[in-house]
């Protein structure tokens, strides 16, 4: 993928890295790349069903994923197999790195969920983030991660959320 691949189509491979190891890697259809934001679409890449209590990810679900080269998060629109919107799952990550046909993001443990109707906005995994030790090993990254979560929560509650994708 070049720095600006807005007219390019094809398959990219998304790699989600956590604690220095690849957590998951999957193919996705490249929908958009303007040099800053990369948007891809992929079916649920997990094994079987993952029930979080507030949402279930399952075979047939489709994720439209937005990654930024200059922001500390990724936003994933989740739809069921019939196309009904379930909501948005947001990963707090280091800015995306694109190399060739690979898109790599480092998961920093913090997450946010926004339901389809916007009534549920949940901060997730703050205990995992604290246990990760990032605050001690990379305080600037930890501060950027917290600021990104705060920004996403503010957007999710304040009506500026969908403007991220426009």
Backbone as a ProteinNet text record, in pm:
[ID]
protein_1_A
[PRIMARY]
XXXXXXXXXXXXXXXXXXXXXXXXXXXXXXXXXXXXXXXXXXXXXXXXXXXXXXXXXXXXXXXXXXXXXXXXXXXXXXXXXXXXXXXXXXXXXXXXXXXXXXXXXXXXXXXXXXXXXXXXXXXXXXXXXXXXXXXXXXXXXXXXXXXXXXXXXXXXXXXXXXXXXX
[TERTIARY]
84.4	0	89	66.8	144.8	91.4	158.3	113.2	-25.9	-62	-195.5	-248	-330.7	-382.7	-532.6	-583.5	-727.6	-792.5	-722.6	-781	-749.2	-670.7	-628.4	-731.7	-751.5	-838.5	-758.9	-807.1	-738.9	-741.6	-656.4	-651.1	-529.5	-551.4	-442.5	-450.6	-344.3	-343.9	-331.1	-430	-430.8	-363.9	-266.7	-198.5	-217	-278.9	-296.3	-191.4	-101.3	10.9	-17.8	15.8	-2.3	117.9	180.4	297.1	405.8	425.3	532.9	503.2	383.7	348.8	221.3	213.1	93.6	-20.3	-124	-242	-335.1	-352.1	-434.9	-390.6	-400.1	-366.7	-472.3	-529.4	-636.9	-640.3	-690.9	-704.3	-827.2	-817.6	-928.3	-929.2	-1045.8	-1060.3	-1030	-936.6	-903.7	-1015.2	-1075.1	-1182.7	-1135.4	-1039.4	-999	-863.1	-780	-653.9	-618.4	-633.2	-603.8	-468.3	-387.9	-257.3	-257.6	-376	-390.3	-479.8	-597.9	-692.8	-700.7	-697.7	-711.8	-839.8	-924.8	-1048.6	-1049.4	-1079	-1084.9	-1215	-1252.1	-1369.1	-1328.1	-1375	-1340.3	-1449.4	-1468.4	-1559.8	-1495.8	-1579.2	-1531.3	-1420.1	-1302.7	-1184.2	-1158.4	-1241.4	-1222	-1275.1	-1239.3	-1289.1	-1424.4	-1527.8	-1659.1	-1720.3	-1791.7	-1865.1	-1787	-1784.1	-1725.4	-1833.9	-1881	-1989.5	-1931.9	-1944.5	-1893.4	-1997.8	-2119.4	-2228.3	-2310	-2244.6	-2313	-2325	-2246.9	-2253.3	-2190.1	-2236.2	-2176.9	-2115.2	-1989.3	-1926.4	-1934	-1977.9	-1999.9	-1980.8	-1963.3	-1949.4	-2063.7	-2030.1	-2128	-2121.8	-2067.9	-2052.4	-1949.6	-1970	-1879.1	-1829.5	-1698.9	-1634.6	-1582	-1622.8	-1561.6	-1471.8	-1341.4	-1241.9	-1168.8	-1157.9	-1092.4	-966.5	-853.5	-724.5	-663.6	-592.8	-527.9	-377.8	-304.1	-159	-117	-210.5	-178	-264.6	-339.1	-423.6	-397.5	-427.2	-398	-520	-595.5	-709.6	-748.8	-829.3	-892.6	-1039.8	-1127.8	-1271.4	-1328.1	-1401.8	-1453.7	-1606	-1668.7	-1814	-1849.6	-1943.5	-1978.8	-2124.1	-2141.2	-2275.7	-2294.5	-2418.7	-2446.5	-2454.7	-2473.4	-2475.9	-2585.6	-2691.1	-2800.5	-2776.1	-2668.8	-2636	-2681.9	-2747.3	-2792.7	-2674.1	-2668.5	-2560.5	-2571.1	-2462.6	-2454.5	-2395.2	-2295.3	-2229.9	-2086.5	-2006.7	-1867.1	-1777.8	-1677.9	-1577.5	-1450.4	-1399.3	-1283.3	-1164.4	-1055.2	-930.9	-840.5	-783.7	-680.6	-550	-483.7	-363.7	-262	-141.7	-46.7	-94	-51.7	-91.2	-54.8	-140.4	-122.2	3.1	66.1	181.9	145.7	163.5	133	263.3	284.6	404.2	363.8	375.5	331.4	183	145.4	3.7	-28.9	56	30.2	1.4	-104.1	-142.5	-123.5	-36.7	-2.1	-42.1	-111.5	-143.7	-107.3	-59.3	-25	-136.3	-201.2	-311.5	-255.8	-313.8	-268	-366.4	-451.5	-541.6	-669.7	-669.8	-792.2	-886.5	-1016.9	-1117.7	-1239.2	-1321.7	-1447.6	-1552.3	-1672.3	-1785.1	-1892.3	-1947.7	-2063.5	-2170.7	-2287.4	-2397.1	-2450.5	-2523.5	-2576.9	-2662.6	-2740.5	-2827.9	-2759.7	-2635.5	-2558.9	-2591.5	-2682.7	-2721.6	-2622.4	-2545.7	-2445.9	-2305.7	-2229.2	-2088.7	-2010.8	-1928	-1859.5	-1708.1	-1640.1	-1494.5	-1459.8	-1365.1	-1334.5	-1185.8	-1156.9	-1022	-924.2	-974.5	-883.5	-794.6	-845.5	-763.3	-648.8	-675.4	-569.6	-462.9	-507.3	-413.8	-321	-377.1	-295.1	-197.4	-244	-158.6	-50.1	-66.6	29.7	165.9	167.8	294.1	336.7	253	290.4	316.2	245	265	409.1	470.2	608.7	708.7	678.8	776.6	774	657.8	645.7	537.7	571	470.5	405.3	480.8	421.2	316.9	344.8	246.3	123.7	145.6	32.9	-55.1	6.1	-71.2	-147.6	-84.8	-152	-269.7	-252.5	-360.1	-478.9	-451.5	-561.1	-632.1	-554.8	-614.8	-700.5	-656.1	-733.2	-865.4	-861.8	-985.1	-1080.3	-1027.5	-1111	-1173	-1093.8	-1144.7	-1257.3	-1235.7	-1338.7	-1465.9	-1451	-1568.9	-1645.2	-1572.8	-1637.7	-1711.4	-1648.4	-1713.9	-1837.3	-1824.6	-1933.3	-2054.5	-2028.3	-2138.1	-2188.6	-2105.6	-2139.1	-2187.6	-2201.2	-2256.3	-2156.2	-2027.4	-1926.1	-1861.1	-1919	-1856.9	-1852.4	-1966.4	-1970.3	-1892.5	-1863.4	-1783.2	-1641.2	-1598.5	-1466.7	-1450.2	-1560.9	-1552.7	-1587	-1625.1	-1668.3	-1557.7
-116.3	0	122.7	210.6	333.3	427.3	538.8	636	687.8	690.8	733	634.8	542.8	436.1	448.3	569.9	591.5	517.5	499.6	432.8	284.5	237.1	97.7	8.3	-107.9	-207	-334.7	-424.3	-551.3	-595.7	-691.3	-749.6	-697.1	-664.1	-631.4	-732.3	-741.4	-828.6	-741.4	-751	-675	-761.5	-703.8	-772.8	-690.9	-752.4	-689.6	-748.5	-662.5	-703.3	-661.2	-748.4	-717.6	-773.1	-688.9	-727.7	-790.6	-734.4	-779.7	-902.8	-961.3	-1081	-1057.3	-1119.4	-1107	-1182.3	-1107.8	-1164.4	-1229.1	-1160.5	-1213	-1146.1	-1221.7	-1170.3	-1224.8	-1137.2	-1180.3	-1094.4	-1151.6	-1074.4	-984.6	-870.4	-775.4	-706.9	-663.1	-589.7	-442.5	-387.2	-245.1	-163.8	-74.9	11.2	152.9	200.4	341.5	359	442.3	482.3	619.6	721.6	857.7	906.8	815.9	852.8	874.6	899.2	914.8	806.2	788.9	687.4	574.3	452.3	331.2	261.8	225.7	155.8	22	-82.6	-217.4	-283.7	-391	-470.2	-615.9	-683.1	-824.1	-894.2	-1022.2	-1098.6	-1119.1	-1150.3	-1181.5	-1283.7	-1250.5	-1334.7	-1424.3	-1415.3	-1497.3	-1638.3	-1722.7	-1860.2	-1863.9	-1909	-1925.3	-1795.1	-1800.5	-1686.8	-1628.2	-1496.7	-1428	-1341	-1380.3	-1310.1	-1221.1	-1091	-994.6	-958.2	-1006.3	-968.2	-854.1	-755.4	-640.9	-654.9	-747.3	-776.8	-913.2	-978.6	-1106.8	-1088.1	-1129.1	-1136.6	-1282.2	-1305.1	-1443.2	-1458.4	-1582.8	-1605.9	-1538.3	-1474.7	-1400.3	-1251	-1209.3	-1066.2	-1007.6	-881.1	-810.5	-684	-664.7	-550.7	-455.2	-330.5	-224.6	-149.6	-156.7	-112	11.6	110.5	237.1	249.5	268.1	282.4	415.5	478.8	605.8	594.2	660.9	667.1	773.8	859.7	970.1	974.6	868.2	863	733.2	736.6	624.1	534.7	511	421.3	368.6	262.7	204.5	185.9	215.2	203.7	101.2	4.8	-106.3	-108.6	-81.4	-90.9	-238.2	-285.4	-427.3	-443.3	-526.8	-558.3	-709.1	-750.3	-893.5	-937.9	-1066.2	-1122.9	-1067.9	-1010.6	-951.3	-803.7	-748.8	-608.5	-514.8	-566.9	-481.8	-437.9	-310	-254.2	-300.4	-359.1	-395.9	-281.2	-214.1	-104.7	-89.8	-19.8	6.3	-39.6	-118.4	-161.6	-82.6	-13.4	73.2	19.5	-3.2	-46.1	75.6	90.3	190.9	124.8	186.4	129.5	240.3	200	296.5	326.7	439.2	467.7	351.8	330.4	220.2	240.3	128.4	128.2	41.2	96.1	23.1	-0.8	-127.6	-165.9	-267.3	-228.5	-316.8	-342.2	-467.2	-501.7	-541.7	-501.5	-533.4	-405.7	-411.7	-303.7	-356.2	-291.9	-339.9	-235.7	-282.2	-196.1	-269.3	-191.8	-248.1	-216.1	-319.3	-308.3	-268.2	-162.9	-114.5	-147.4	-246	-303.6	-225.4	-95	-18.4	-30.2	-35.7	-46	36.7	63.1	133.2	67.2	50.4	-0.9	107.7	127.7	216.4	135.7	125.4	49.3	120.4	47.1	101	224.3	224.6	339	448.6	426	526.3	538.3	455.2	467.8	402.1	305.2	238.8	275.4	337.4	368.9	313.1	212.5	140.7	147.4	190.5	183	42	-20.7	-161.4	-181.6	-282.1	-335.8	-238.4	-145.2	-52.6	-125.7	-235.5	-315.4	-383.7	-433.7	-495.3	-391.9	-271.3	-164.6	-134.7	-121.7	-95.4	-209.4	-333	-450.2	-465.5	-402.2	-417.4	-356.5	-260.9	-196.5	-85.2	-50	53	187.1	216.9	343.3	357.2	247.7	251.1	241.6	156.7	133.1	238.2	298.9	400.2	500.4	589	681.6	770.7	810.5	895.4	817.7	691.2	608.5	584.5	561.6	540.5	664.6	781.6	906.4	925.2	892.7	903.7	806.6	686.9	586.6	634.9	687.4	738.4	855.6	944.5	1059.4	1012.7	910	856.7	797.6	723.7	666.9	778.3	881.2	994.8	1063.4	1083.6	1146.7	1064.3	934.5	848.5	847.8	841.8	843	974.7	1084	1214.8	1220.3	1171.6	1168.8	1077.8	962	864.3	918.8	996.6	1052.6	1185.2	1254.4	1390.8	1409.6	1302.6	1316.7	1336.7	1344.9	1365.9	1234.6	1124.7	994.5	958.9	961.7	920	1013	1135.3	1227.7	1175	1079.7	1019	952.6	904.3	823.1	899.2	1025.7	1104.4	1163.6
0	0	0	-87.3	-88.9	18.1	35.9	134.5	101.9	-26.5	-65.2	-167.6	-121.1	-206.7	-225.8	-235.2	-240.2	-356.1	-467.7	-583.5	-588.4	-497.2	-498.3	-430.2	-484.6	-421.5	-407.4	-326.3	-310.1	-166.7	-137.2	-4.2	71	196.7	288	402.1	476.2	593.3	717	804.8	928.9	1035.3	1103.5	1212.6	1339.8	1440.1	1569.7	1662.2	1708	1792.1	1935.5	2028.7	2170.6	2245.9	2325.5	2404.8	2317.7	2198.7	2111.1	2027.8	2042.5	1964.8	1885.5	1769.4	1687.3	1753.4	1790.6	1856.6	1753.9	1639.9	1530.8	1401.1	1293.8	1160.3	1065.9	982.1	893.3	767.5	658.3	535.1	541.8	476.4	471.7	336.3	295.3	169.9	195.6	119.6	131.1	67	144.1	93.1	66.9	148.1	140.4	207.2	145.8	208.4	154.9	238	194	243.8	295.4	348	497.7	555.3	699.6	756.9	697.2	744.5	643.4	696.2	615.1	660.3	565	597.2	524.7	599.6	544.4	589.7	520.7	560.5	566.4	672.2	690.5	770.3	744.6	830	967.2	1066.2	1200.8	1188.8	1241.1	1225	1345.4	1445.9	1564.7	1545.9	1640.3	1640	1710.2	1640	1701.2	1745.8	1858.8	1912.9	2029.9	2036.9	2152.8	2213.3	2330.3	2397.2	2506.6	2488.8	2586.5	2691.3	2674	2763	2705.6	2650.2	2589.9	2438.5	2379.1	2235.7	2213	2107.3	2065.2	1927	1913.8	1782.2	1741.1	1617.1	1575.3	1425.6	1380.1	1236.5	1161.1	1051.1	971.8	995.9	1111.6	1138.3	1042.5	1008.3	917.6	988.6	984.3	1048.3	940.9	949	868.8	965.9	940.1	1036.4	985.8	1072.9	1039.8	1125.9	1058.6	1125.3	1083.7	1175.5	1145.9	1168.7	1082.8	1097.8	1199.1	1238.6	1328.1	1453.7	1480.7	1600.4	1675.3	1802.1	1890.8	1911.6	1806.1	1814.5	1677.9	1681.3	1563.3	1597.5	1503.2	1525.5	1428.6	1483.1	1403	1410.1	1296.7	1287.8	1273.2	1354.7	1356.1	1310.3	1206.9	1156.6	1156.8	1177	1170.4	1024.6	1003.2	868.6	779.5	838.4	760.9	733.1	792.1	770.9	881.1	984.3	1094.6	1179.9	1210	1290.6	1434.7	1486	1627.9	1709.5	1653.6	1723.2	1675.8	1756.5	1723.3	1837.9	1802.9	1898.4	1867.9	1967.1	1947.2	2025.9	1957.2	2019.7	2037.9	2154.2	2174.7	2132.4	2035.1	1973.9	1948.8	1922.5	1866.6	1725.3	1666.6	1527.8	1434.7	1335.6	1240.9	1157.7	1125	1035.6	916.2	797	674.8	600.9	566.7	492.7	386.7	260.9	154	166.5	177.8	193.5	337.7	431.2	571.2	650	732.3	820.2	962.8	1039.1	1173	1276.4	1380.9	1494.1	1622.6	1718.9	1849.3	1948.2	1997.2	2092.8	2229.1	2289	2419.1	2531.2	2509.8	2609.4	2634.9	2625.4	2649.8	2531	2559.3	2454.4	2492.7	2390.7	2412.3	2324.2	2376.6	2298.6	2293.4	2173.3	2155.5	2085	2147.2	2087.5	1963.4	1881.3	1755.8	1778.4	1885.3	1910.8	1992.8	2031.7	2104.4	2252.1	2302.3	2443.7	2538.7	2489.3	2573.8	2524.4	2610	2583.1	2701.3	2674.3	2781.3	2765.3	2870.1	2875.4	2919.9	2850.7	2876	2904.1	2983.2	3003.9	3068.5	3146.6	3214.7	3314.8	3372.7	3464	3389.4	3269.8	3188.1	3151.1	3119.2	3084.5	3202.4	3321	3439.4	3464.7	3446	3469.2	3362.7	3248.1	3138.4	3171.2	3263.8	3299.6	3205.7	3108.2	3010.7	3077.8	3184.4	3254.2	3301.7	3344.4	3391.4	3277.2	3177.2	3070.9	2959.7	2936.8	2831.1	2872.2	2966.8	3020.4	2914.8	2811.4	2706.9	2627.3	2596.3	2525.5	2613.1	2742.4	2834.2	2839.9	2844.9	2847.3	2716.2	2604.3	2474.5	2465.5	2520.3	2520.2	2602.2	2719.3	2804.5	2737.1	2675.7	2606.2	2488.5	2418.1	2306.1	2353.9	2464.8	2520.2	2562.6	2626.7	2668	2546.9	2441.4	2319.2	2257.2	2244.1	2184.4	2268.9	2400.3	2486	2469.9	2465.9	2447.9	2313.8	2207.6	2076.5	2078.9	2142.3	2146.2	2222	2324.9	2405.6	2350.7	2272.7	2232.7	2090.8	2014.4	1880.9	1768.5	1799.9	1695.9	1652.1	1693.2	1669.3	1520.8	1453.4	1313.4	1220.8	1267.4	1188.1	1166.9	1249.1	1232.3	1096.8	1039.4	917.6	792.4	805	689.9	610
[MASK]
++++++++++++++++++++++++++++++++++++++++++++++++++++++++++++++++++++++++++++++++++++++++++++++++++++++++++++++++++++++++++++++++++++++++++++++++++++++++++++++++++++++

